[in-house]
């Protein structure tokens, strides 16, 4: 059976830390679907979602097994639609674990066949956060070292 994982997030922006998680996930799963979602707790996006999809797709255009989609529904429902048995989440620290563990439990409640796999962020990417990248970019700082594409 094909092992499909969804890597969900708002990815505003998609960073080298995210890219690292996807590339490592390809060693575990046959297909990784990057699900760029609308986060209902955030008022708006900094980077337009269509622009982010194009940027992320360009990163993986020559890498089989990676697909990029946009979604606006429960992640557990998205997983069912794509026959994904796994969710992949990256953890930078214990704060990430606490947050992600709660979400994982709810996803498992909503979809009993869905398993969340946590990957610890590679040390060189542990300090990268989309929030910090947005702030640096907003005020004219160079963020190119933290992204797998050009902004």
N, CA, C and O atoms as a GROMACS GRO file, in nm:
protein
  604
    1UNK      N    1   0.083  -0.118   0.000
    1UNK     CA    2   0.000   0.000   0.000
    1UNK      C    3   0.088   0.126   0.000
    1UNK      O    4   0.185   0.135   0.075
    2UNK      N    5   0.052   0.219  -0.083
    2UNK     CA    6   0.126   0.344  -0.094
    2UNK      C    7   0.113   0.423   0.036
    2UNK      O    8   0.003   0.442   0.087
    3UNK      N    9   0.226   0.468   0.090
    3UNK     CA   10   0.226   0.548   0.213
    3UNK      C   11   0.225   0.696   0.175
    3UNK      O   12   0.322   0.748   0.120
    4UNK      N   13   0.113   0.762   0.206
    4UNK     CA   14   0.097   0.903   0.174
    4UNK      C   15   0.088   0.984   0.302
    4UNK      O   16   0.016   0.949   0.395
    5UNK      N   17   0.164   1.093   0.305
    5UNK     CA   18   0.163   1.183   0.420
    5UNK      C   19   0.126   1.324   0.375
    5UNK      O   20   0.161   1.367   0.265
    6UNK      N   21   0.057   1.392   0.461
    6UNK     CA   22   0.028   1.534   0.437
    6UNK      C   23   0.113   1.615   0.533
    6UNK      O   24   0.121   1.586   0.652
    7UNK      N   25   0.176   1.717   0.479
    7UNK     CA   26   0.253   1.812   0.560
    7UNK      C   27   0.172   1.942   0.557
    7UNK      O   28   0.187   2.022   0.465
    8UNK      N   29   0.086   1.962   0.658
    8UNK     CA   30  -0.003   2.078   0.656
    8UNK      C   31   0.059   2.200   0.725
    8UNK      O   32   0.141   2.187   0.815
    9UNK      N   33   0.018   2.317   0.680
    9UNK     CA   34   0.061   2.440   0.745
    9UNK      C   35   0.016   2.561   0.666
    9UNK      O   36  -0.031   2.549   0.553
   10UNK      N   37   0.031   2.676   0.726
   10UNK     CA   38  -0.001   2.799   0.653
   10UNK      C   39   0.118   2.840   0.565
   10UNK      O   40   0.099   2.907   0.464
   11UNK      N   41   0.238   2.800   0.604
   11UNK     CA   42   0.359   2.825   0.524
   11UNK      C   43   0.362   2.969   0.472
   11UNK      O   44   0.363   2.993   0.351
   12UNK      N   45   0.363   3.062   0.565
   12UNK     CA   46   0.358   3.204   0.531
   12UNK      C   47   0.476   3.277   0.591
   12UNK      O   48   0.460   3.354   0.686
   13UNK      N   49   0.598   3.254   0.536
   13UNK     CA   50   0.634   3.180   0.415
   13UNK      C   51   0.682   3.037   0.444
   13UNK      O   52   0.698   2.996   0.559
   14UNK      N   53   0.704   2.964   0.335
   14UNK     CA   54   0.762   2.830   0.336
   14UNK      C   55   0.913   2.848   0.347
   14UNK      O   56   0.974   2.916   0.265
   15UNK      N   57   0.973   2.786   0.449
   15UNK     CA   58   1.114   2.810   0.479
   15UNK      C   59   1.202   2.688   0.449
   15UNK      O   60   1.153   2.581   0.412
   16UNK      N   61   1.332   2.706   0.465
   16UNK     CA   62   1.425   2.594   0.451
   16UNK      C   63   1.399   2.487   0.557
   16UNK      O   64   1.425   2.369   0.534
   17UNK      N   65   1.349   2.527   0.672
   17UNK     CA   66   1.312   2.429   0.775
   17UNK      C   67   1.200   2.339   0.726
   17UNK      O   68   1.203   2.217   0.748
   18UNK      N   69   1.100   2.398   0.661
   18UNK     CA   70   0.990   2.319   0.603
   18UNK      C   71   1.044   2.226   0.494
   18UNK      O   72   1.009   2.109   0.487
   19UNK      N   73   1.130   2.281   0.410
   19UNK     CA   74   1.189   2.203   0.300
   19UNK      C   75   1.265   2.082   0.356
   19UNK      O   76   1.256   1.972   0.302
   20UNK      N   77   1.339   2.103   0.462
   20UNK     CA   78   1.415   1.995   0.525
   20UNK      C   79   1.321   1.884   0.573
   20UNK      O   80   1.352   1.766   0.555
   21UNK      N   81   1.209   1.920   0.632
   21UNK     CA   82   1.113   1.820   0.679
   21UNK      C   83   1.057   1.740   0.561
   21UNK      O   84   1.044   1.618   0.570
   22UNK      N   85   1.025   1.807   0.451
   22UNK     CA   86   0.972   1.737   0.333
   22UNK      C   87   1.076   1.640   0.277
   22UNK      O   88   1.044   1.525   0.248
   23UNK      N   89   1.199   1.686   0.262
   23UNK     CA   90   1.302   1.600   0.203
   23UNK      C   91   1.329   1.478   0.292
   23UNK      O   92   1.349   1.368   0.240
   24UNK      N   93   1.329   1.495   0.420
   24UNK     CA   94   1.348   1.382   0.511
   24UNK      C   95   1.227   1.290   0.512
   24UNK      O   96   1.240   1.169   0.529
   25UNK      N   97   1.108   1.348   0.492
   25UNK     CA   98   0.985   1.268   0.487
   25UNK      C   99   0.983   1.175   0.367
   25UNK      O  100   0.925   1.067   0.372
   26UNK      N  101   1.047   1.217   0.259
   26UNK     CA  102   1.052   1.133   0.139
   26UNK      C  103   1.130   1.004   0.162
   26UNK      O  104   1.119   0.911   0.082
   27UNK      N  105   1.210   0.998   0.269
   27UNK     CA  106   1.279   0.874   0.305
   27UNK      C  107   1.186   0.776   0.376
   27UNK      O  108   1.218   0.659   0.392
   28UNK      N  109   1.070   0.827   0.419
   28UNK     CA  110   0.975   0.746   0.496
   28UNK      C  111   0.849   0.714   0.416
   28UNK      O  112   0.795   0.604   0.425
   29UNK      N  113   0.803   0.812   0.338
   29UNK     CA  114   0.676   0.802   0.268
   29UNK      C  115   0.695   0.800   0.116
   29UNK      O  116   0.794   0.852   0.064
   30UNK      N  117   0.599   0.739   0.047
   30UNK     CA  118   0.602   0.735  -0.098
   30UNK      C  119   0.562   0.869  -0.159
   30UNK      O  120   0.613   0.910  -0.263
   31UNK      N  121   0.471   0.936  -0.093
   31UNK     CA  122   0.422   1.065  -0.141
   31UNK      C  123   0.404   1.159  -0.023
   31UNK      O  124   0.353   1.119   0.082
   32UNK      N  125   0.446   1.284  -0.042
   32UNK     CA  126   0.425   1.388   0.059
   32UNK      C  127   0.346   1.500  -0.009
   32UNK      O  128   0.389   1.558  -0.109
   33UNK      N  129   0.231   1.528   0.049
   33UNK     CA  130   0.145   1.635  -0.002
   33UNK      C  131   0.162   1.755   0.090
   33UNK      O  132   0.128   1.749   0.209
   34UNK      N  133   0.215   1.862   0.036
   34UNK     CA  134   0.229   1.986   0.112
   34UNK      C  135   0.095   2.058   0.103
   34UNK      O  136   0.057   2.106  -0.004
   35UNK      N  137   0.025   2.064   0.214
   35UNK     CA  138  -0.106   2.128   0.218
   35UNK      C  139  -0.096   2.268   0.272
   35UNK      O  140  -0.078   2.288   0.393
   36UNK      N  141  -0.106   2.366   0.184
   36UNK     CA  142  -0.101   2.505   0.227
   36UNK      C  143  -0.243   2.546   0.263
   36UNK      O  144  -0.330   2.558   0.177
   37UNK      N  145  -0.263   2.567   0.391
   37UNK     CA  146  -0.397   2.593   0.440
   37UNK      C  147  -0.419   2.735   0.486
   37UNK      O  148  -0.325   2.811   0.510
   38UNK      N  149  -0.545   2.767   0.498
   38UNK     CA  150  -0.586   2.896   0.555
   38UNK      C  151  -0.600   2.874   0.706
   38UNK      O  152  -0.680   2.791   0.749
   39UNK      N  153  -0.525   2.948   0.784
   39UNK     CA  154  -0.530   2.935   0.929
   39UNK      C  155  -0.636   3.031   0.983
   39UNK      O  156  -0.622   3.152   0.971
   40UNK      N  157  -0.742   2.976   1.041
   40UNK     CA  158  -0.854   3.059   1.087
   40UNK      C  159  -0.815   3.150   1.204
   40UNK      O  160  -0.888   3.244   1.235
   41UNK      N  161  -0.703   3.122   1.270
   41UNK     CA  162  -0.661   3.206   1.381
   41UNK      C  163  -0.580   3.327   1.335
   41UNK      O  164  -0.551   3.417   1.414
   42UNK      N  165  -0.543   3.329   1.208
   42UNK     CA  166  -0.467   3.441   1.154
   42UNK      C  167  -0.558   3.524   1.065
   42UNK      O  168  -0.632   3.470   0.983
   43UNK      N  169  -0.554   3.655   1.083
   43UNK     CA  170  -0.644   3.745   1.010
   43UNK      C  171  -0.618   3.745   0.860
   43UNK      O  172  -0.712   3.741   0.780
   44UNK      N  173  -0.494   3.749   0.822
   44UNK     CA  174  -0.461   3.750   0.679
   44UNK      C  175  -0.321   3.695   0.659
   44UNK      O  176  -0.244   3.680   0.754
   45UNK      N  177  -0.290   3.667   0.536
   45UNK     CA  178  -0.156   3.617   0.501
   45UNK      C  179  -0.066   3.734   0.465
   45UNK      O  180  -0.113   3.837   0.416
   46UNK      N  181   0.062   3.718   0.490
   46UNK     CA  182   0.160   3.817   0.448
   46UNK      C  183   0.195   3.795   0.300
   46UNK      O  184   0.196   3.888   0.220
   47UNK      N  185   0.224   3.669   0.267
   47UNK     CA  186   0.250   3.632   0.128
   47UNK      C  187   0.122   3.572   0.071
   47UNK      O  188   0.060   3.486   0.134
   48UNK      N  189   0.082   3.617  -0.047
   48UNK     CA  190  -0.040   3.565  -0.111
   48UNK      C  191  -0.027   3.414  -0.129
   48UNK      O  192   0.079   3.363  -0.163
   49UNK      N  193  -0.137   3.344  -0.106
   49UNK     CA  194  -0.134   3.198  -0.110
   49UNK      C  195  -0.100   3.145  -0.249
   49UNK      O  196  -0.027   3.046  -0.262
   50UNK      N  197  -0.152   3.209  -0.355
   50UNK     CA  198  -0.121   3.164  -0.491
   50UNK      C  199   0.026   3.181  -0.524
   50UNK      O  200   0.086   3.098  -0.591
   51UNK      N  201   0.084   3.290  -0.475
   51UNK     CA  202   0.228   3.314  -0.496
   51UNK      C  203   0.309   3.208  -0.422
   51UNK      O  204   0.408   3.157  -0.475
   52UNK      N  205   0.267   3.174  -0.299
   52UNK     CA  206   0.340   3.075  -0.221
   52UNK      C  207   0.331   2.937  -0.287
   52UNK      O  208   0.430   2.863  -0.289
   53UNK      N  209   0.215   2.903  -0.340
   53UNK     CA  210   0.200   2.774  -0.410
   53UNK      C  211   0.298   2.766  -0.525
   53UNK      O  212   0.367   2.665  -0.541
   54UNK      N  213   0.307   2.870  -0.606
   54UNK     CA  214   0.399   2.871  -0.721
   54UNK      C  215   0.544   2.856  -0.675
   54UNK      O  216   0.621   2.782  -0.735
   55UNK      N  217   0.580   2.927  -0.569
   55UNK     CA  218   0.718   2.920  -0.517
   55UNK      C  219   0.750   2.778  -0.468
   55UNK      O  220   0.855   2.723  -0.500
   56UNK      N  221   0.658   2.720  -0.392
   56UNK     CA  222   0.682   2.587  -0.337
   56UNK      C  223   0.684   2.483  -0.449
   56UNK      O  224   0.768   2.393  -0.448
   57UNK      N  225   0.592   2.494  -0.544
   57UNK     CA  226   0.592   2.401  -0.657
   57UNK      C  227   0.724   2.408  -0.734
   57UNK      O  228   0.774   2.305  -0.780
   58UNK      N  229   0.780   2.527  -0.747
   58UNK     CA  230   0.907   2.541  -0.820
   58UNK      C  231   1.021   2.468  -0.750
   58UNK      O  232   1.114   2.419  -0.815
   59UNK      N  233   1.016   2.460  -0.618
   59UNK     CA  234   1.119   2.390  -0.541
   59UNK      C  235   1.118   2.240  -0.572
   59UNK      O  236   1.223   2.176  -0.573
   60UNK      N  237   0.999   2.185  -0.596
   60UNK     CA  238   0.984   2.040  -0.612
   60UNK      C  239   0.954   1.995  -0.754
   60UNK      O  240   0.915   1.880  -0.776
   61UNK      N  241   0.970   2.084  -0.851
   61UNK     CA  242   0.933   2.049  -0.988
   61UNK      C  243   1.009   1.928  -1.042
   61UNK      O  244   0.957   1.859  -1.130
   62UNK      N  245   1.127   1.901  -0.993
   62UNK     CA  246   1.205   1.786  -1.040
   62UNK      C  247   1.221   1.678  -0.932
   62UNK      O  248   1.308   1.592  -0.943
   63UNK      N  249   1.138   1.685  -0.831
   63UNK     CA  250   1.145   1.587  -0.722
   63UNK      C  251   1.014   1.508  -0.719
   63UNK      O  252   0.910   1.561  -0.680
   64UNK      N  253   1.020   1.381  -0.761
   64UNK     CA  254   0.899   1.299  -0.762
   64UNK      C  255   0.850   1.272  -0.620
   64UNK      O  256   0.929   1.265  -0.526
   65UNK      N  257   0.719   1.256  -0.608
   65UNK     CA  258   0.662   1.220  -0.480
   65UNK      C  259   0.616   1.338  -0.396
   65UNK      O  260   0.569   1.319  -0.284
   66UNK      N  261   0.630   1.460  -0.448
   66UNK     CA  262   0.586   1.578  -0.374
   66UNK      C  263   0.479   1.649  -0.454
   66UNK      O  264   0.494   1.673  -0.574
   67UNK      N  265   0.370   1.682  -0.386
   67UNK     CA  266   0.260   1.754  -0.448
   67UNK      C  267   0.224   1.871  -0.358
   67UNK      O  268   0.234   1.860  -0.235
   68UNK      N  269   0.183   1.982  -0.416
   68UNK     CA  270   0.144   2.100  -0.340
   68UNK      C  271  -0.003   2.130  -0.368
   68UNK      O  272  -0.045   2.138  -0.483
   69UNK      N  273  -0.080   2.146  -0.261
   69UNK     CA  274  -0.222   2.177  -0.275
   69UNK      C  275  -0.259   2.289  -0.178
   69UNK      O  276  -0.187   2.317  -0.082
   70UNK      N  277  -0.372   2.353  -0.204
   70UNK     CA  278  -0.429   2.451  -0.112
   70UNK      C  279  -0.554   2.390  -0.053
   70UNK      O  280  -0.629   2.322  -0.123
   71UNK      N  281  -0.576   2.414   0.076
   71UNK     CA  282  -0.699   2.362   0.136
   71UNK      C  283  -0.756   2.458   0.238
   71UNK      O  284  -0.686   2.542   0.295
   72UNK      N  285  -0.886   2.444   0.259
   72UNK     CA  286  -0.957   2.527   0.356
   72UNK      C  287  -1.064   2.441   0.424
   72UNK      O  288  -1.184   2.464   0.409
   73UNK      N  289  -1.016   2.343   0.498
   73UNK     CA  290  -1.102   2.248   0.568
   73UNK      C  291  -1.022   2.184   0.679
   73UNK      O  292  -0.904   2.215   0.695
   74UNK      N  293  -1.083   2.098   0.756
   74UNK     CA  294  -1.010   2.027   0.859
   74UNK      C  295  -0.902   1.940   0.795
   74UNK      O  296  -0.924   1.879   0.691
   75UNK      N  297  -0.787   1.936   0.857
   75UNK     CA  298  -0.676   1.855   0.804
   75UNK      C  299  -0.714   1.707   0.802
   75UNK      O  300  -0.674   1.634   0.712
   76UNK      N  301  -0.790   1.663   0.901
   76UNK     CA  302  -0.831   1.523   0.905
   76UNK      C  303  -0.922   1.488   0.787
   76UNK      O  304  -0.916   1.376   0.735
   77UNK      N  305  -1.004   1.582   0.746
   77UNK     CA  306  -1.091   1.562   0.629
   77UNK      C  307  -1.007   1.560   0.501
   77UNK      O  308  -1.029   1.478   0.413
   78UNK      N  309  -0.911   1.651   0.492
   78UNK     CA  310  -0.820   1.656   0.378
   78UNK      C  311  -0.747   1.522   0.362
   78UNK      O  312  -0.733   1.471   0.251
   79UNK      N  313  -0.702   1.466   0.473
   79UNK     CA  314  -0.631   1.339   0.469
   79UNK      C  315  -0.719   1.228   0.412
   79UNK      O  316  -0.673   1.148   0.331
   80UNK      N  317  -0.844   1.225   0.453
   80UNK     CA  318  -0.937   1.124   0.400
   80UNK      C  319  -0.953   1.140   0.248
   80UNK      O  320  -0.952   1.041   0.175
   81UNK      N  321  -0.968   1.263   0.202
   81UNK     CA  322  -0.987   1.289   0.059
   81UNK      C  323  -0.869   1.242  -0.025
   81UNK      O  324  -0.886   1.201  -0.140
   82UNK      N  325  -0.750   1.248   0.032
   82UNK     CA  326  -0.629   1.212  -0.043
   82UNK      C  327  -0.575   1.074  -0.003
   82UNK      O  328  -0.463   1.038  -0.040
   83UNK      N  329  -0.654   0.998   0.072
   83UNK     CA  330  -0.613   0.866   0.118
   83UNK      C  331  -0.477   0.869   0.189
   83UNK      O  332  -0.396   0.777   0.175
   84UNK      N  333  -0.455   0.974   0.264
   84UNK     CA  334  -0.330   0.989   0.340
   84UNK      C  335  -0.348   0.925   0.477
   84UNK      O  336  -0.445   0.953   0.548
   85UNK      N  337  -0.255   0.842   0.513
   85UNK     CA  338  -0.260   0.774   0.642
   85UNK      C  339  -0.179   0.847   0.749
   85UNK      O  340  -0.188   0.816   0.868
   86UNK      N  341  -0.099   0.946   0.705
   86UNK     CA  342  -0.007   1.012   0.797
   86UNK      C  343  -0.009   1.163   0.781
   86UNK      O  344  -0.034   1.216   0.673
   87UNK      N  345   0.017   1.231   0.891
   87UNK     CA  346   0.048   1.374   0.890
   87UNK      C  347   0.193   1.385   0.934
   87UNK      O  348   0.238   1.310   1.021
   88UNK      N  349   0.265   1.478   0.876
   88UNK     CA  350   0.404   1.503   0.916
   88UNK      C  351   0.409   1.642   0.976
   88UNK      O  352   0.356   1.738   0.920
   89UNK      N  353   0.475   1.652   1.091
   89UNK     CA  354   0.494   1.782   1.156
   89UNK      C  355   0.638   1.792   1.203
   89UNK      O  356   0.696   1.696   1.252
   90UNK      N  357   0.694   1.910   1.187
   90UNK     CA  358   0.828   1.937   1.236
   90UNK      C  359   0.822   2.000   1.373
   90UNK      O  360   0.736   2.084   1.401
   91UNK      N  361   0.914   1.960   1.458
   91UNK     CA  362   0.920   2.015   1.594
   91UNK      C  363   1.055   2.082   1.616
   91UNK      O  364   1.160   2.019   1.600
   92UNK      N  365   1.052   2.210   1.651
   92UNK     CA  366   1.175   2.283   1.682
   92UNK      C  367   1.210   2.276   1.829
   92UNK      O  368   1.328   2.278   1.866
   93UNK      N  369   1.108   2.266   1.914
   93UNK     CA  370   1.131   2.274   2.059
   93UNK      C  371   1.012   2.215   2.134
   93UNK      O  372   0.917   2.166   2.072
   94UNK      N  373   1.016   2.220   2.266
   94UNK     CA  374   0.909   2.162   2.347
   94UNK      C  375   0.778   2.241   2.333
   94UNK      O  376   0.670   2.184   2.346
   95UNK      N  377   0.788   2.370   2.308
   95UNK     CA  378   0.668   2.450   2.286
   95UNK      C  379   0.593   2.400   2.163
   95UNK      O  380   0.471   2.385   2.165
   96UNK      N  381   0.668   2.374   2.054
   96UNK     CA  382   0.606   2.316   1.934
   96UNK      C  383   0.540   2.183   1.967
   96UNK      O  384   0.430   2.156   1.920
   97UNK      N  385   0.608   2.100   2.048
   97UNK     CA  386   0.552   1.969   2.082
   97UNK      C  387   0.417   1.983   2.153
   97UNK      O  388   0.322   1.913   2.119
   98UNK      N  389   0.410   2.071   2.251
   98UNK     CA  390   0.285   2.088   2.326
   98UNK      C  391   0.171   2.127   2.234
   98UNK      O  392   0.061   2.072   2.242
   99UNK      N  393   0.197   2.222   2.146
   99UNK     CA  394   0.096   2.269   2.052
   99UNK      C  395   0.057   2.158   1.954
   99UNK      O  396  -0.061   2.130   1.934
  100UNK      N  397   0.157   2.095   1.892
  100UNK     CA  398   0.132   1.992   1.791
  100UNK      C  399   0.069   1.866   1.850
  100UNK      O  400  -0.010   1.801   1.783
  101UNK      N  401   0.103   1.832   1.973
  101UNK     CA  402   0.045   1.714   2.036
  101UNK      C  403  -0.105   1.730   2.052
  101UNK      O  404  -0.181   1.636   2.027
  102UNK      N  405  -0.150   1.848   2.094
  102UNK     CA  406  -0.293   1.873   2.109
  102UNK      C  407  -0.365   1.858   1.976
  102UNK      O  408  -0.471   1.796   1.969
  103UNK      N  409  -0.308   1.915   1.871
  103UNK     CA  410  -0.368   1.905   1.737
  103UNK      C  411  -0.369   1.759   1.692
  103UNK      O  412  -0.467   1.712   1.634
  104UNK      N  413  -0.261   1.689   1.717
  104UNK     CA  414  -0.251   1.548   1.679
  104UNK      C  415  -0.361   1.464   1.744
  104UNK      O  416  -0.422   1.379   1.680
  105UNK      N  417  -0.386   1.489   1.870
  105UNK     CA  418  -0.491   1.414   1.942
  105UNK      C  419  -0.629   1.440   1.880
  105UNK      O  420  -0.708   1.347   1.866
  106UNK      N  421  -0.656   1.565   1.845
  106UNK     CA  422  -0.786   1.597   1.785
  106UNK      C  423  -0.798   1.535   1.646
  106UNK      O  424  -0.903   1.482   1.610
  107UNK      N  425  -0.689   1.541   1.567
  107UNK     CA  426  -0.692   1.479   1.434
  107UNK      C  427  -0.718   1.330   1.445
  107UNK      O  428  -0.790   1.273   1.364
  108UNK      N  429  -0.660   1.267   1.544
  108UNK     CA  430  -0.678   1.122   1.564
  108UNK      C  431  -0.822   1.092   1.605
  108UNK      O  432  -0.879   0.990   1.565
  109UNK      N  433  -0.881   1.180   1.684
  109UNK     CA  434  -1.021   1.165   1.724
  109UNK      C  435  -1.112   1.177   1.601
  109UNK      O  436  -1.207   1.100   1.586
  110UNK      N  437  -1.083   1.273   1.514
  110UNK     CA  438  -1.166   1.298   1.396
  110UNK      C  439  -1.144   1.195   1.286
  110UNK      O  440  -1.234   1.170   1.204
  111UNK      N  441  -1.025   1.135   1.284
  111UNK     CA  442  -0.992   1.037   1.180
  111UNK      C  443  -0.902   0.931   1.246
  111UNK      O  444  -0.780   0.947   1.252
  112UNK      N  445  -0.964   0.823   1.293
  112UNK     CA  446  -0.892   0.721   1.369
  112UNK      C  447  -0.781   0.653   1.290
  112UNK      O  448  -0.694   0.590   1.350
  113UNK      N  449  -0.784   0.663   1.157
  113UNK     CA  450  -0.682   0.600   1.073
  113UNK      C  451  -0.563   0.691   1.046
  113UNK      O  452  -0.470   0.652   0.974
  114UNK      N  453  -0.564   0.810   1.102
  114UNK     CA  454  -0.461   0.910   1.074
  114UNK      C  455  -0.357   0.913   1.186
  114UNK      O  456  -0.390   0.937   1.302
  115UNK      N  457  -0.233   0.888   1.149
  115UNK     CA  458  -0.122   0.888   1.244
  115UNK      C  459  -0.035   1.011   1.219
  115UNK      O  460  -0.001   1.041   1.105
  116UNK      N  461   0.001   1.082   1.327
  116UNK     CA  462   0.090   1.197   1.312
  116UNK      C  463   0.232   1.153   1.342
  116UNK      O  464   0.259   1.086   1.442
  117UNK      N  465   0.323   1.191   1.253
  117UNK     CA  466   0.464   1.159   1.268
  117UNK      C  467   0.538   1.291   1.292
  117UNK      O  468   0.531   1.383   1.210
  118UNK      N  469   0.608   1.298   1.404
  118UNK     CA  470   0.684   1.418   1.437
  118UNK      C  471   0.830   1.398   1.399
  118UNK      O  472   0.891   1.298   1.435
  119UNK      N  473   0.884   1.493   1.326
  119UNK     CA  474   1.027   1.494   1.294
  119UNK      C  475   1.091   1.612   1.365
  119UNK      O  476   1.041   1.725   1.357
  120UNK      N  477   1.199   1.586   1.433
  120UNK     CA  478   1.272   1.693   1.502
  120UNK      C  479   1.347   1.774   1.396
  120UNK      O  480   1.415   1.718   1.310
  121UNK      N  481   1.333   1.904   1.403
  121UNK     CA  482   1.398   1.994   1.308
  121UNK      C  483   1.549   1.975   1.312
  121UNK      O  484   1.607   1.961   1.420
  122UNK      N  485   1.612   1.976   1.197
  122UNK     CA  486   1.759   1.971   1.192
  122UNK      C  487   1.814   2.094   1.264
  122UNK      O  488   1.760   2.203   1.248
  123UNK      N  489   1.921   2.077   1.342
  123UNK     CA  490   1.973   2.188   1.423
  123UNK      C  491   1.997   2.318   1.345
  123UNK      O  492   1.972   2.426   1.398
  124UNK      N  493   2.045   2.308   1.222
  124UNK     CA  494   2.076   2.432   1.148
  124UNK      C  495   1.952   2.512   1.110
  124UNK      O  496   1.962   2.628   1.071
  125UNK      N  497   1.831   2.450   1.122
  125UNK     CA  498   1.707   2.520   1.087
  125UNK      C  499   1.619   2.549   1.209
  125UNK      O  500   1.512   2.607   1.195
  126UNK      N  501   1.663   2.509   1.326
  126UNK     CA  502   1.579   2.520   1.445
  126UNK      C  503   1.541   2.663   1.482
  126UNK      O  504   1.437   2.684   1.544
  127UNK      N  505   1.621   2.759   1.445
  127UNK     CA  506   1.591   2.899   1.480
  127UNK      C  507   1.502   2.969   1.377
  127UNK      O  508   1.460   3.082   1.399
  128UNK      N  509   1.475   2.903   1.266
  128UNK     CA  510   1.395   2.966   1.161
  128UNK      C  511   1.247   2.952   1.194
  128UNK      O  512   1.198   2.842   1.221
  129UNK      N  513   1.176   3.064   1.190
  129UNK     CA  514   1.031   3.060   1.204
  129UNK      C  515   0.971   3.154   1.100
  129UNK      O  516   1.028   3.258   1.067
  130UNK      N  517   0.856   3.115   1.048
  130UNK     CA  518   0.788   3.197   0.948
  130UNK      C  519   0.758   3.336   1.003
  130UNK      O  520   0.767   3.435   0.931
  131UNK      N  521   0.722   3.342   1.131
  131UNK     CA  522   0.690   3.470   1.193
  131UNK      C  523   0.809   3.565   1.189
  131UNK      O  524   0.794   3.683   1.155
  132UNK      N  525   0.925   3.515   1.224
  132UNK     CA  526   1.045   3.599   1.223
  132UNK      C  527   1.082   3.638   1.081
  132UNK      O  528   1.120   3.752   1.055
  133UNK      N  529   1.071   3.543   0.988
  133UNK     CA  530   1.103   3.572   0.848
  133UNK      C  531   1.011   3.683   0.795
  133UNK      O  532   1.057   3.773   0.725
  134UNK      N  533   0.883   3.676   0.827
  134UNK     CA  534   0.789   3.782   0.783
  134UNK      C  535   0.831   3.918   0.837
  134UNK      O  536   0.830   4.017   0.764
  135UNK      N  537   0.868   3.924   0.964
  135UNK     CA  538   0.907   4.053   1.024
  135UNK      C  539   1.032   4.110   0.959
  135UNK      O  540   1.038   4.229   0.928
  136UNK      N  541   1.131   4.025   0.938
  136UNK     CA  542   1.256   4.071   0.874
  136UNK      C  543   1.225   4.121   0.733
  136UNK      O  544   1.273   4.226   0.693
  137UNK      N  545   1.145   4.045   0.658
  137UNK     CA  546   1.111   4.083   0.521
  137UNK      C  547   1.029   4.212   0.518
  137UNK      O  548   1.053   4.300   0.435
  138UNK      N  549   0.934   4.225   0.608
  138UNK     CA  550   0.848   4.343   0.616
  138UNK      C  551   0.930   4.471   0.630
  138UNK      O  552   0.893   4.575   0.576
  139UNK      N  553   1.040   4.463   0.702
  139UNK     CA  554   1.122   4.581   0.726
  139UNK      C  555   1.247   4.587   0.638
  139UNK      O  556   1.345   4.655   0.670
  140UNK      N  557   1.241   4.512   0.526
  140UNK     CA  558   1.345   4.524   0.425
  140UNK      C  559   1.469   4.440   0.446
  140UNK      O  560   1.568   4.458   0.374
  141UNK      N  561   1.468   4.351   0.542
  141UNK     CA  562   1.584   4.266   0.566
  141UNK      C  563   1.595   4.155   0.462
  141UNK      O  564   1.496   4.118   0.399
  142UNK      N  565   1.715   4.103   0.446
  142UNK     CA  566   1.741   3.996   0.350
  142UNK      C  567   1.707   3.861   0.414
  142UNK      O  568   1.770   3.821   0.512
  143UNK      N  569   1.610   3.793   0.360
  143UNK     CA  570   1.568   3.662   0.413
  143UNK      C  571   1.606   3.546   0.320
  143UNK      O  572   1.567   3.432   0.345
  144UNK      N  573   1.679   3.575   0.215
  144UNK     CA  574   1.710   3.474   0.114
  144UNK      C  575   1.783   3.353   0.169
  144UNK      O  576   1.770   3.243   0.115
  145UNK      N  577   1.858   3.370   0.274
  145UNK     CA  578   1.933   3.260   0.333
  145UNK      C  579   1.842   3.158   0.402
  145UNK      O  580   1.887   3.048   0.434
  146UNK      N  581   1.717   3.194   0.426
  146UNK     CA  582   1.626   3.109   0.502
  146UNK      C  583   1.515   3.047   0.417
  146UNK      O  584   1.430   2.974   0.470
  147UNK      N  585   1.514   3.076   0.287
  147UNK     CA  586   1.409   3.028   0.198
  147UNK      C  587   1.466   2.947   0.082
  147UNK      O  588   1.575   2.977   0.035
  148UNK      N  589   1.395   2.843   0.036
  148UNK     CA  590   1.446   2.760  -0.075
  148UNK      C  591   1.410   2.814  -0.213
  148UNK      O  592   1.417   2.740  -0.311
  149UNK      N  593   1.372   2.941  -0.221
  149UNK     CA  594   1.332   3.007  -0.345
  149UNK      C  595   1.360   3.156  -0.329
  149UNK      O  596   1.394   3.201  -0.219
  150UNK      N  597   1.348   3.233  -0.435
  150UNK     CA  598   1.370   3.378  -0.427
  150UNK      C  599   1.239   3.449  -0.400
  150UNK      O  600   1.134   3.410  -0.450
  151UNK      N  601   1.247   3.554  -0.318
  151UNK     CA  602   1.128   3.637  -0.292
  151UNK      C  603   1.139   3.766  -0.370
  151UNK      O  604   1.049   3.850  -0.362
   0.00000   0.00000   0.00000
